[in-house]
Amino acid sequence: MGGRALTAAATVCVALAANACTGIPPSRPEESIKTDVYVTAYTWFDNTPPGSTKISHPVLHQAAGGAGTYADPVTIAVGHSRATGQDVLDIPAGTRIYLPDVRRYFIVEDTCGDGPEPEEGPCHTGAEKYGNAKQWIDMWIGGRYESQSFVRKCARKATGVSTAIFNPRDHYPVASGHGVIHDGKCDAGYGNSVPGL
């Protein structure tokens, strides 16, 4: 009986990550700074469906949102593909990203690109058309209680080839206010230098 229990325990340890069996917490993914990321913004008005906060891969939020702090990052959408028959995100759900130009943290919780073949559309492909960018991400900026023209102007201001920190540490500065659009303000344009490095 004891031998079977040990064999079962060994099998469980093989099936789990090695760190889980040793009691050592899993290592954090390494922080990565990329300077060639095409960043766009999506809003209350152009989400799918329009006039909603619906997201496809909830992690911390059940709807698009967030303050922008490390603890409460804002939803961000990434490209995805259904070519394998599964919905595979270009960047795993739950990945945190820090964008210096808006001084906020984000978390992958949504997808961009609609239809049965999203791999042929925005975010999954096409970044290279915009300043030779290597990757495309689409940040939620909200705007439900603002005019559509103001929200579109803010989206344009926040769009461009930018610096992005993937798997960031929790010490980067965060601008005040809840989200990129808050209190009638479009909080973007801080630039691409990374404060605190």
SETILUM-541446 format. One record per residue: y, z, x of N, C-alpha, C in turn; residue in three letters. Coordinates in nm, 4 decimals. Atoms other than C-alpha are relative to their C-alpha. Example, Ala and Ser with C-alpha at 12.3 -4.5 7.8 and 13.67 -1.06 7.14 Angstrom:
n_Y / n_Z / n_X / ca_Y / ca_Z / ca_X / c_Y / c_Z / c_X / miti
-0.1190 / 0.0000 / 0.0890 / -0.4500 / 0.7800 / 1.2300 / 0.1200 / 0.0000 / 0.0900 / ala
-0.1190 / -0.0060 / -0.0820 / -0.1060 / 0.7140 / 1.3670 / 0.1090 / 0.0730 / -0.0770 / ser
END
This chain:
n_Y / n_Z / n_X / ca_Y / ca_Z / ca_X / c_Y / c_Z / c_X / miti
-0.1191 / 0.0000 / 0.0826 / 0.0000 / 0.0000 / 0.0000 / 0.1249 / 0.0000 / 0.0866 / met
-0.1164 / -0.0064 / -0.0879 / 0.2442 / 0.0917 / 0.2789 / 0.0227 / -0.1312 / 0.0705 / gly
-0.0131 / 0.1286 / -0.0675 / 0.1724 / -0.2379 / 0.4582 / 0.0606 / -0.1043 / -0.0912 / gly
-0.0579 / 0.0953 / 0.0949 / 0.2489 / -0.4366 / 0.1456 / 0.1488 / 0.0264 / -0.0209 / arg
-0.1405 / -0.0344 / 0.0186 / 0.5760 / -0.2471 / 0.0992 / 0.0822 / -0.0481 / 0.1184 / ala
-0.0721 / 0.0460 / -0.1187 / 0.6761 / -0.3219 / 0.4590 / 0.0119 / -0.1511 / 0.0026 / leu
-0.0042 / 0.1462 / 0.0043 / 0.5860 / -0.6889 / 0.4184 / 0.1032 / -0.0471 / -0.1015 / thr
-0.0972 / 0.0366 / 0.1031 / 0.7886 / -0.7080 / 0.0977 / 0.1422 / 0.0242 / 0.0496 / ala
-0.1330 / -0.0306 / -0.0525 / 1.0848 / -0.5385 / 0.2674 / 0.0424 / -0.1017 / 0.1048 / ala
-0.0304 / 0.0994 / -0.1029 / 1.0628 / -0.7793 / 0.5617 / 0.0359 / -0.1337 / -0.0640 / ala
-0.0282 / 0.1257 / 0.0690 / 1.0545 / -1.0743 / 0.3224 / 0.1395 / 0.0013 / -0.0605 / thr
-0.1331 / -0.0122 / 0.0584 / 1.3646 / -0.9468 / 0.1443 / 0.1061 / -0.0141 / 0.1085 / val
-0.0973 / 0.0090 / -0.1083 / 1.5446 / -0.9077 / 0.4782 / 0.0134 / -0.1428 / 0.0516 / cys
-0.0080 / 0.1387 / -0.0436 / 1.4571 / -1.2628 / 0.5767 / 0.0791 / -0.0814 / -0.1013 / val
-0.0685 / 0.0748 / 0.1044 / 1.5872 / -1.3893 / 0.2435 / 0.1498 / 0.0297 / -0.0026 / ala
-0.1408 / -0.0376 / -0.0027 / 1.9155 / -1.1998 / 0.2822 / 0.0599 / -0.0315 / 0.1361 / leu
-0.0643 / 0.0163 / -0.1306 / 2.1722 / -1.2438 / 0.5564 / -0.0431 / 0.1138 / 0.0902 / ala
0.0481 / -0.1009 / -0.0942 / 2.0656 / -1.0567 / 0.8684 / 0.0886 / 0.1232 / -0.0003 / ala
-0.0913 / -0.1142 / 0.0000 / 2.3738 / -0.8352 / 0.8552 / -0.0249 / 0.0934 / -0.1166 / asn
0.0247 / -0.0846 / 0.1166 / 2.2800 / -0.7087 / 0.5088 / -0.1127 / 0.0973 / 0.0265 / ala
0.1132 / -0.0876 / -0.0295 / 1.9569 / -0.5624 / 0.6441 / 0.0343 / 0.1056 / 0.1041 / cys
-0.0355 / -0.0957 / -0.1047 / 2.1276 / -0.3864 / 0.9339 / 0.1081 / 0.0963 / -0.0448 / thr
-0.1079 / -0.0862 / 0.0470 / 2.4025 / -0.2298 / 0.7261 / 0.1349 / -0.0405 / 0.0572 / gly
-0.1255 / 0.0481 / -0.0573 / 2.6665 / -0.4216 / 0.9240 / 0.0654 / -0.0931 / -0.1013 / ile
-0.0644 / 0.0881 / 0.0967 / 2.9232 / -0.5809 / 0.6942 / 0.0058 / -0.1437 / 0.0532 / pro
-0.0055 / 0.1387 / -0.0462 / 2.9251 / -0.9613 / 0.7041 / 0.1341 / -0.0289 / 0.0669 / pro
-0.1238 / 0.0317 / -0.0704 / 3.1811 / -1.1082 / 0.9421 / 0.0889 / -0.0870 / -0.0882 / ser
-0.0994 / 0.0783 / 0.0732 / 3.4983 / -1.2556 / 0.7995 / 0.0052 / -0.1401 / 0.0563 / arg
-0.0191 / 0.1346 / -0.0549 / 3.5437 / -1.6301 / 0.8259 / 0.1210 / -0.0007 / 0.0938 / pro
-0.1064 / 0.0041 / -0.0993 / 3.7652 / -1.7147 / 1.1210 / 0.1257 / -0.0658 / -0.0572 / glu
-0.1271 / 0.0559 / 0.0429 / 4.1327 / -1.7776 / 1.0512 / 0.0214 / -0.1352 / 0.0676 / glu
-0.0216 / 0.1341 / -0.0523 / 4.2275 / -2.1427 / 1.0941 / 0.1361 / -0.0512 / -0.0458 / ser
-0.1324 / 0.0525 / 0.0325 / 4.5809 / -2.2860 / 1.1105 / -0.0039 / -0.1517 / 0.0108 / ile
-0.0033 / 0.1466 / 0.0028 / 4.6173 / -2.6503 / 1.0088 / 0.1425 / -0.0435 / -0.0302 / lys
-0.1380 / 0.0458 / 0.0173 / 4.9468 / -2.8372 / 1.0353 / 0.0078 / -0.1346 / -0.0718 / thr
0.0037 / 0.1343 / 0.0594 / 4.8376 / -3.1565 / 0.8596 / -0.0631 / 0.0008 / -0.1388 / asp
0.0537 / -0.0142 / 0.1348 / 4.7645 / -3.0473 / 0.5032 / 0.1036 / -0.0524 / -0.1003 / val
-0.0888 / 0.0502 / 0.1049 / 4.9144 / -3.2404 / 0.2132 / -0.0066 / 0.0981 / -0.1164 / tyr
-0.0080 / -0.1022 / 0.1043 / 5.0288 / -2.9774 / -0.0367 / 0.0803 / -0.0567 / -0.1171 / val
-0.0687 / 0.0383 / 0.1231 / 5.1172 / -3.0673 / -0.3944 / 0.0015 / 0.1212 / -0.0925 / thr
-0.0091 / -0.1109 / 0.0945 / 5.1934 / -2.8495 / -0.6947 / -0.0336 / -0.0489 / -0.1397 / ala
0.0250 / 0.0323 / 0.1403 / 5.0586 / -2.8493 / -1.0462 / 0.0520 / 0.1129 / -0.0868 / tyr
-0.0801 / -0.0866 / 0.0846 / 5.2155 / -2.6826 / -1.3445 / -0.0608 / 0.0148 / -0.1391 / thr
0.0346 / -0.0174 / 0.1410 / 5.1850 / -2.5683 / -1.7019 / -0.0011 / -0.1338 / -0.0732 / trp
-0.0175 / 0.1267 / 0.0713 / 5.2914 / -2.9173 / -1.8070 / -0.1031 / -0.1066 / 0.0382 / phe
0.0925 / 0.1063 / -0.0420 / 5.0409 / -3.1238 / -1.6057 / -0.1388 / 0.0512 / 0.0383 / asp
0.1362 / -0.0498 / -0.0196 / 4.7361 / -2.9003 / -1.5856 / -0.0942 / -0.0795 / -0.0909 / asn
0.0990 / 0.0604 / 0.0900 / 4.4141 / -3.0241 / -1.7459 / -0.0692 / 0.1124 / -0.0764 / thr
-0.0879 / 0.0812 / 0.0841 / 4.4502 / -2.9845 / -2.0373 / 0.1458 / 0.0434 / 0.0162 / pro
-0.1424 / -0.0353 / -0.0104 / 4.8340 / -2.9983 / -2.0380 / 0.0347 / 0.1164 / -0.0920 / pro
-0.0424 / -0.1143 / 0.0800 / 5.0080 / -2.6880 / -2.1665 / -0.1032 / 0.1105 / -0.0005 / gly
0.1012 / -0.1055 / -0.0086 / 4.7348 / -2.4557 / -2.0443 / -0.0032 / 0.0587 / 0.1404 / ser
0.0230 / -0.0632 / -0.1299 / 4.6359 / -2.2234 / -1.7623 / -0.1490 / -0.0030 / 0.0350 / thr
0.1452 / 0.0092 / -0.0198 / 4.2689 / -2.3268 / -1.7684 / -0.0320 / -0.0342 / 0.1459 / lys
0.0482 / 0.0296 / -0.1350 / 4.0838 / -2.3251 / -1.4342 / -0.1510 / -0.0205 / -0.0038 / ile
0.1411 / 0.0391 / 0.0019 / 3.7411 / -2.4547 / -1.3400 / -0.0939 / 0.0962 / 0.0728 / ser
0.0859 / -0.0871 / -0.0823 / 3.6116 / -2.1957 / -1.0882 / 0.0634 / 0.1385 / 0.0156 / his
-0.0644 / -0.1317 / -0.0086 / 3.7469 / -1.8470 / -1.1723 / -0.0649 / 0.0891 / 0.1062 / pro
0.0479 / -0.0970 / -0.0988 / 3.7186 / -1.5918 / -0.8935 / 0.0682 / 0.1342 / -0.0289 / val
-0.0763 / -0.1219 / 0.0301 / 3.9945 / -1.3284 / -0.9285 / 0.0690 / -0.0077 / -0.1346 / leu
-0.0725 / 0.0205 / 0.1255 / 4.1644 / -1.4768 / -1.2347 / -0.0856 / -0.0794 / -0.0973 / his
0.0668 / 0.0799 / 0.1024 / 4.0313 / -1.6125 / -1.5617 / 0.0866 / -0.1187 / -0.0424 / gln
-0.0941 / 0.1085 / 0.0267 / 4.3365 / -1.8397 / -1.5868 / 0.0887 / -0.0136 / 0.1227 / ala
-0.0859 / 0.0229 / -0.1166 / 4.5725 / -1.9935 / -1.3297 / 0.1104 / 0.1041 / 0.0042 / ala
-0.1049 / -0.1003 / -0.0141 / 4.8115 / -1.7335 / -1.1940 / -0.0104 / 0.0712 / 0.1326 / gly
-0.0015 / -0.0808 / -0.1214 / 4.8669 / -1.4661 / -0.9331 / 0.1410 / 0.0210 / 0.0488 / gly
-0.1319 / -0.0346 / -0.0523 / 5.1600 / -1.2996 / -0.7608 / 0.0285 / -0.0698 / 0.1318 / ala
-0.0178 / 0.0604 / -0.1320 / 5.1024 / -1.4477 / -0.4159 / -0.0229 / 0.0968 / 0.1141 / gly
0.0350 / -0.0972 / -0.1038 / 5.0094 / -1.1305 / -0.2307 / -0.1436 / -0.0235 / 0.0448 / thr
0.1387 / 0.0125 / -0.0453 / 4.6869 / -1.0991 / -0.0332 / -0.0951 / 0.0521 / -0.1076 / tyr
0.0863 / -0.0594 / 0.1023 / 4.5426 / -0.8771 / -0.3080 / -0.0013 / -0.0810 / -0.1290 / ala
-0.0103 / 0.0792 / 0.1232 / 4.6614 / -1.1055 / -0.5901 / 0.0533 / -0.1401 / 0.0336 / asp
-0.0445 / 0.1338 / -0.0384 / 4.6768 / -1.4599 / -0.4490 / 0.0116 / -0.0918 / -0.1214 / pro
-0.0216 / 0.0978 / 0.1062 / 4.7905 / -1.7538 / -0.6623 / -0.1157 / -0.1013 / 0.0018 / val
0.1044 / 0.1028 / 0.0131 / 4.5339 / -2.0060 / -0.7892 / 0.0406 / -0.1270 / 0.0742 / thr
-0.0217 / 0.1299 / -0.0630 / 4.4992 / -2.3239 / -0.5859 / -0.1178 / -0.0901 / -0.0350 / ile
0.1038 / 0.0982 / 0.0335 / 4.3058 / -2.6409 / -0.6703 / -0.0326 / -0.0845 / 0.1229 / ala
0.0451 / 0.0834 / -0.1113 / 4.1020 / -2.8495 / -0.4265 / -0.0821 / -0.1161 / -0.0548 / val
0.0832 / 0.1122 / 0.0391 / 3.9130 / -3.1751 / -0.4356 / -0.1445 / 0.0412 / -0.0205 / gly
0.1408 / -0.0284 / 0.0228 / 3.5547 / -3.1898 / -0.5498 / -0.0740 / -0.1296 / -0.0236 / his
0.0843 / 0.1182 / 0.0159 / 3.2648 / -3.4282 / -0.5861 / -0.1189 / 0.0324 / -0.0891 / ser
0.1219 / -0.0117 / 0.0807 / 2.9849 / -3.4814 / -0.8349 / -0.1029 / -0.1026 / 0.0460 / arg
0.0869 / 0.1064 / -0.0503 / 2.8147 / -3.7472 / -0.6193 / -0.1455 / 0.0448 / 0.0119 / ala
0.1369 / -0.0522 / -0.0153 / 2.5097 / -3.5217 / -0.5675 / -0.0597 / 0.0441 / -0.1333 / thr
0.0447 / -0.0502 / 0.1298 / 2.4830 / -3.4362 / -0.9371 / 0.0467 / 0.1425 / -0.0243 / gly
-0.0569 / -0.1344 / 0.0098 / 2.6346 / -3.0924 / -0.8662 / 0.1503 / -0.0107 / 0.0201 / gln
-0.1449 / -0.0033 / -0.0219 / 3.0046 / -3.0047 / -0.8776 / 0.0251 / 0.0766 / 0.1292 / asp
-0.0151 / -0.0603 / -0.1319 / 3.0760 / -2.9379 / -0.5084 / 0.1471 / -0.0039 / 0.0399 / val
-0.1392 / -0.0104 / -0.0420 / 3.4197 / -2.8138 / -0.4015 / 0.0139 / -0.0359 / 0.1477 / leu
-0.0270 / 0.0316 / -0.1410 / 3.5725 / -2.9437 / -0.0781 / 0.0215 / 0.1266 / 0.0820 / asp
-0.0223 / -0.1308 / -0.0626 / 3.6709 / -2.5841 / 0.0044 / -0.0623 / 0.1012 / -0.0950 / ile
0.0712 / -0.0915 / 0.0907 / 3.4540 / -2.3004 / -0.1322 / 0.0929 / 0.0841 / -0.0882 / pro
-0.0719 / -0.0898 / 0.0906 / 3.5773 / -2.1068 / -0.4348 / 0.0117 / 0.1369 / 0.0655 / ala
-0.0231 / -0.1317 / -0.0591 / 3.7279 / -1.7757 / -0.3250 / 0.0655 / -0.0045 / 0.1369 / gly
-0.0667 / 0.0116 / -0.1304 / 3.8713 / -1.9096 / 0.0024 / 0.1487 / 0.0289 / -0.0174 / thr
-0.1435 / -0.0283 / 0.0032 / 4.2170 / -1.7647 / 0.0660 / 0.0727 / -0.0951 / 0.0950 / arg
-0.0846 / 0.0887 / -0.0786 / 4.4958 / -1.9860 / 0.2008 / 0.1415 / 0.0559 / -0.0053 / ile
-0.1401 / -0.0434 / -0.0046 / 4.8435 / -1.8796 / 0.3156 / 0.0859 / -0.1224 / 0.0286 / tyr
-0.0921 / 0.1112 / -0.0186 / 5.1268 / -2.1336 / 0.2817 / 0.1376 / 0.0542 / 0.0398 / leu
-0.1289 / -0.0533 / -0.0460 / 5.4324 / -2.0451 / 0.4947 / 0.1199 / -0.0552 / -0.0759 / pro
-0.1157 / 0.0589 / 0.0652 / 5.6626 / -2.2850 / 0.3052 / 0.0365 / 0.0695 / -0.1310 / asp
-0.0296 / -0.0774 / 0.1208 / 5.6330 / -2.0720 / -0.0087 / -0.0242 / 0.1498 / 0.0213 / val
0.0265 / -0.1399 / -0.0376 / 5.5392 / -1.7477 / 0.1714 / -0.0852 / 0.0729 / -0.1024 / arg
0.0934 / -0.0607 / 0.0948 / 5.2466 / -1.6756 / -0.0550 / -0.1432 / -0.0310 / 0.0394 / arg
0.1445 / 0.0196 / -0.0134 / 4.8717 / -1.6356 / -0.0451 / -0.0527 / -0.0690 / -0.1248 / tyr
0.0651 / 0.0719 / 0.1088 / 4.6507 / -1.8577 / -0.2601 / -0.1503 / 0.0218 / 0.0096 / phe
0.1458 / -0.0094 / 0.0018 / 4.2854 / -1.8575 / -0.3604 / -0.0568 / -0.1202 / -0.0747 / ile
0.0622 / 0.1166 / 0.0625 / 4.0626 / -2.1539 / -0.4426 / -0.0714 / 0.0453 / -0.1272 / val
0.0579 / -0.0335 / 0.1306 / 3.9840 / -2.1261 / -0.8153 / -0.0008 / -0.1196 / -0.0943 / glu
-0.0138 / 0.1121 / 0.0908 / 4.0397 / -2.4735 / -0.9536 / -0.0259 / -0.1308 / 0.0753 / asp
0.0241 / 0.1324 / -0.0576 / 3.9741 / -2.8431 / -0.8985 / 0.1078 / -0.0961 / -0.0461 / thr
-0.0859 / 0.1096 / 0.0439 / 4.1950 / -3.1477 / -0.9043 / -0.0830 / -0.1279 / 0.0048 / cys
0.0800 / 0.1218 / 0.0129 / 4.0702 / -3.4911 / -0.9932 / -0.0880 / 0.0115 / -0.1222 / gly
0.0732 / -0.0051 / 0.1261 / 3.9330 / -3.5609 / -1.3384 / -0.1027 / -0.1117 / -0.0084 / asp
0.0938 / 0.1077 / 0.0288 / 3.6569 / -3.7741 / -1.4792 / -0.1359 / 0.0196 / 0.0636 / gly
0.1374 / -0.0145 / -0.0490 / 3.2922 / -3.8334 / -1.3916 / -0.0138 / -0.0210 / 0.1504 / pro
0.0067 / 0.0236 / -0.1447 / 3.3722 / -3.9377 / -1.0323 / 0.1273 / 0.0517 / 0.0679 / glu
-0.1234 / -0.0551 / -0.0571 / 3.6440 / -3.6980 / -0.9069 / 0.0118 / -0.0262 / 0.1497 / pro
-0.0025 / 0.0273 / -0.1440 / 3.5442 / -3.7794 / -0.5485 / 0.0770 / -0.1275 / 0.0334 / glu
-0.0777 / 0.1217 / -0.0230 / 3.7303 / -4.1077 / -0.5936 / 0.1479 / 0.0200 / -0.0308 / glu
-0.1371 / -0.0259 / 0.0416 / 4.0545 / -3.9368 / -0.6946 / 0.0723 / 0.1020 / 0.0842 / gly
-0.0880 / -0.0897 / -0.0747 / 4.3300 / -3.6988 / -0.5863 / -0.0692 / 0.1260 / 0.0521 / pro
0.0437 / -0.1186 / -0.0736 / 4.2640 / -3.4110 / -0.3486 / -0.1267 / -0.0259 / 0.0802 / cys
0.1210 / 0.0288 / -0.0773 / 3.9159 / -3.5296 / -0.2496 / 0.0258 / -0.1140 / 0.0982 / his
-0.0365 / 0.1125 / -0.0863 / 4.0563 / -3.8542 / -0.1082 / 0.1495 / -0.0251 / -0.0124 / thr
-0.1384 / 0.0441 / 0.0086 / 4.3989 / -3.9975 / -0.0360 / 0.1011 / 0.0773 / 0.0810 / gly
-0.0970 / -0.0789 / -0.0769 / 4.5589 / -3.7291 / 0.1847 / 0.0614 / -0.0809 / 0.1131 / ala
-0.0470 / 0.0768 / -0.1156 / 4.5874 / -3.9746 / 0.4733 / 0.1166 / -0.0931 / -0.0342 / glu
-0.1124 / 0.0852 / 0.0414 / 4.8372 / -4.1803 / 0.2700 / 0.1332 / 0.0721 / 0.0138 / lys
-0.1206 / -0.0817 / -0.0031 / 5.0866 / -3.8964 / 0.3021 / 0.0184 / 0.0614 / 0.1383 / tyr
-0.0290 / -0.0512 / -0.1332 / 5.1970 / -3.8578 / 0.6615 / -0.1229 / 0.0272 / 0.0834 / gly
0.1244 / -0.0171 / -0.0766 / 4.8451 / -3.8907 / 0.8022 / -0.0613 / 0.1391 / -0.0159 / asn
0.0604 / -0.1314 / 0.0260 / 4.7408 / -3.5623 / 0.6436 / -0.1514 / -0.0114 / 0.0015 / ala
0.1467 / -0.0030 / -0.0082 / 4.3772 / -3.4616 / 0.6857 / -0.0640 / 0.0625 / -0.1233 / lys
0.0555 / -0.0725 / 0.1140 / 4.3352 / -3.2506 / 0.3723 / 0.1068 / 0.0114 / -0.1071 / gln
-0.0932 / -0.0058 / 0.1129 / 4.4916 / -3.2190 / 0.0261 / -0.0355 / 0.1204 / -0.0853 / trp
0.0167 / -0.1145 / 0.0884 / 4.5393 / -2.8989 / -0.1741 / 0.1148 / -0.0010 / -0.1017 / ile
-0.0943 / 0.0077 / 0.1115 / 4.7256 / -2.8469 / -0.5027 / 0.0251 / 0.1408 / -0.0540 / asp
-0.0277 / -0.1392 / 0.0382 / 4.8961 / -2.5121 / -0.5673 / 0.0545 / 0.0107 / -0.1417 / met
-0.0505 / -0.0307 / 0.1339 / 4.9613 / -2.3657 / -0.9104 / 0.1390 / 0.0601 / 0.0134 / trp
-0.1329 / -0.0602 / -0.0002 / 5.3321 / -2.3016 / -0.9689 / 0.0434 / 0.0444 / -0.1393 / ile
-0.0285 / -0.0522 / 0.1340 / 5.3217 / -2.2304 / -1.3426 / 0.1116 / -0.0747 / -0.0702 / gly
-0.1160 / 0.0595 / 0.0640 / 5.6516 / -2.2909 / -1.5185 / -0.0011 / -0.0009 / -0.1516 / gly
0.0144 / 0.0009 / 0.1461 / 5.5484 / -2.2161 / -1.8761 / 0.1306 / 0.0272 / -0.0733 / arg
-0.1212 / -0.0401 / 0.0719 / 5.8822 / -2.0594 / -1.9695 / 0.1259 / -0.0655 / 0.0560 / tyr
-0.1130 / 0.0737 / -0.0564 / 6.1039 / -2.3040 / -1.7783 / 0.0036 / -0.1408 / -0.0594 / glu
-0.0082 / 0.1374 / 0.0486 / 6.2251 / -2.6524 / -1.8662 / -0.0916 / -0.0894 / 0.0833 / ser
0.0891 / 0.0914 / -0.0695 / 5.9957 / -2.9369 / -1.7761 / 0.0708 / -0.0665 / 0.1185 / gln
-0.0731 / 0.0637 / -0.1100 / 6.2668 / -3.0971 / -1.5606 / 0.0138 / 0.0949 / 0.1186 / ser
-0.0085 / -0.0989 / -0.1081 / 6.3149 / -2.7753 / -1.3598 / -0.1335 / 0.0127 / 0.0715 / phe
0.1333 / -0.0172 / -0.0570 / 5.9412 / -2.7397 / -1.3080 / -0.0377 / -0.1220 / 0.0845 / val
0.0295 / 0.1207 / -0.0786 / 5.9045 / -3.1013 / -1.1936 / 0.0794 / -0.0023 / 0.1298 / arg
-0.0839 / -0.0049 / -0.1204 / 6.1930 / -3.0574 / -0.9497 / -0.0593 / 0.0980 / 0.1012 / lys
0.0624 / -0.0986 / -0.0888 / 6.0247 / -2.7466 / -0.8072 / -0.1275 / -0.0565 / 0.0612 / cys
0.1241 / 0.0600 / -0.0515 / 5.6931 / -2.9323 / -0.7746 / 0.0315 / -0.0993 / 0.1113 / ala
-0.0394 / 0.0950 / -0.1052 / 5.8691 / -3.2063 / -0.5757 / 0.0453 / 0.0736 / 0.1254 / arg
-0.0487 / -0.0784 / -0.1145 / 6.0376 / -2.9453 / -0.3539 / -0.1157 / 0.0598 / 0.0802 / lys
0.1146 / -0.0653 / -0.0657 / 5.7015 / -2.7827 / -0.2769 / -0.1015 / -0.0999 / 0.0548 / ala
0.0970 / 0.1020 / -0.0405 / 5.5223 / -3.1136 / -0.2072 / 0.0334 / -0.0562 / 0.1375 / thr
-0.0177 / 0.0616 / -0.1306 / 5.4691 / -3.2475 / 0.1432 / -0.1100 / 0.0406 / 0.0953 / gly
0.0960 / -0.0370 / -0.1039 / 5.2648 / -3.2295 / 0.4604 / 0.0471 / 0.1323 / 0.0584 / val
-0.0386 / -0.1365 / -0.0332 / 5.2642 / -2.8621 / 0.5478 / -0.1027 / 0.0682 / 0.0884 / ser
0.0916 / -0.0897 / -0.0705 / 5.1111 / -2.5895 / 0.7564 / -0.0710 / 0.0863 / -0.1034 / thr
0.0791 / -0.0869 / 0.0871 / 4.8318 / -2.3964 / 0.5857 / -0.0922 / 0.0832 / 0.0870 / ala
0.0903 / -0.0894 / -0.0728 / 4.6364 / -2.0968 / 0.7131 / -0.1182 / 0.0300 / -0.0902 / ile
0.1231 / -0.0223 / 0.0750 / 4.2776 / -2.0872 / 0.5904 / -0.0643 / 0.1296 / 0.0483 / phe
0.0574 / -0.1318 / -0.0291 / 4.1041 / -1.7466 / 0.5750 / 0.1007 / 0.0874 / 0.0756 / asn
-0.1051 / -0.0727 / -0.0715 / 4.4332 / -1.5762 / 0.6692 / -0.0246 / 0.1494 / 0.0012 / pro
-0.0024 / -0.1456 / -0.0004 / 4.4682 / -1.2157 / 0.7721 / 0.1000 / 0.0457 / -0.1059 / arg
-0.0797 / -0.0515 / 0.1114 / 4.6538 / -0.9910 / 0.5307 / 0.1406 / 0.0439 / 0.0384 / asp
-0.1284 / -0.0527 / -0.0474 / 4.9715 / -0.9341 / 0.7343 / 0.1181 / -0.0973 / -0.0097 / his
-0.1095 / 0.0964 / 0.0052 / 5.1802 / -1.2457 / 0.6641 / 0.1015 / 0.0395 / -0.1070 / tyr
-0.1021 / -0.0398 / 0.0983 / 5.5127 / -1.1989 / 0.4817 / -0.0161 / -0.0730 / -0.1328 / pro
0.0070 / 0.0551 / 0.1356 / 5.5182 / -1.2554 / 0.1073 / 0.1388 / 0.0123 / -0.0613 / val
-0.1315 / -0.0009 / 0.0655 / 5.8379 / -1.3539 / -0.0723 / -0.0074 / 0.0859 / -0.1257 / ala
-0.0024 / -0.0826 / 0.1204 / 5.9452 / -1.1282 / -0.3551 / -0.0115 / -0.0872 / -0.1243 / ser
0.0153 / 0.0732 / 0.1251 / 5.8778 / -1.2285 / -0.7134 / -0.1438 / -0.0397 / -0.0248 / gly
0.1375 / 0.0284 / 0.0419 / 5.5629 / -1.3158 / -0.9058 / -0.0226 / -0.1512 / -0.0063 / his
0.0295 / 0.1425 / -0.0027 / 5.4463 / -1.6646 / -0.8074 / 0.1136 / -0.0828 / 0.0570 / gly
-0.0986 / 0.0911 / -0.0590 / 5.6336 / -1.9694 / -0.6781 / 0.1194 / -0.0172 / -0.0939 / val
-0.1090 / 0.0023 / 0.0980 / 5.8368 / -2.0097 / -0.9982 / 0.0054 / 0.1375 / -0.0648 / ile
-0.0173 / -0.1328 / 0.0614 / 5.9733 / -1.6739 / -1.1074 / 0.1488 / 0.0255 / -0.0210 / his
-0.1375 / -0.0416 / 0.0292 / 6.2908 / -1.5356 / -1.2624 / 0.0981 / -0.1178 / 0.0054 / asp
-0.0864 / 0.1173 / -0.0002 / 6.4345 / -1.8872 / -1.3046 / 0.0212 / -0.0625 / 0.1361 / gly
-0.0166 / 0.0451 / -0.1388 / 6.3889 / -1.9582 / -0.9337 / -0.1222 / -0.0780 / 0.0459 / lys
0.1078 / 0.0725 / -0.0674 / 6.1821 / -2.2129 / -0.7420 / -0.0037 / 0.0493 / 0.1430 / cys
0.0040 / -0.0693 / -0.1283 / 6.0775 / -2.0123 / -0.4400 / -0.0818 / -0.0801 / 0.1018 / asp
0.0646 / 0.0845 / -0.0993 / 5.9916 / -2.2825 / -0.1854 / 0.1054 / -0.0408 / 0.1021 / ala
-0.0929 / 0.0497 / -0.1002 / 6.1442 / -2.4259 / 0.1298 / 0.0214 / 0.0925 / 0.1173 / gly
-0.0119 / -0.0902 / -0.1148 / 6.0829 / -2.1527 / 0.3881 / -0.0331 / -0.0693 / 0.1320 / tyr
0.0356 / 0.0726 / -0.1205 / 5.9521 / -2.4126 / 0.6331 / -0.1432 / 0.0251 / 0.0423 / gly
0.1395 / -0.0042 / -0.0434 / 5.6287 / -2.4507 / 0.8259 / -0.0285 / 0.0913 / 0.1161 / asn
0.0305 / -0.0945 / -0.1067 / 5.6720 / -2.1975 / 1.1012 / -0.0733 / 0.1190 / -0.0618 / ser
0.0848 / -0.1083 / 0.0508 / 5.4247 / -1.9132 / 1.0661 / 0.0566 / 0.1332 / 0.0489 / val
-0.0542 / -0.1287 / -0.0425 / 5.6025 / -1.5762 / 1.0688 / -0.1126 / 0.0964 / 0.0342 / pro
0.0989 / -0.1005 / -0.0361 / 5.4124 / -1.3013 / 1.2406 / -0.1020 / -0.0489 / 0.1015 / gly
0.0932 / 0.0476 / -0.1048 / 5.2314 / -1.5203 / 1.4975 / 0.0629 / 0.0105 / 0.1357 / leu
END
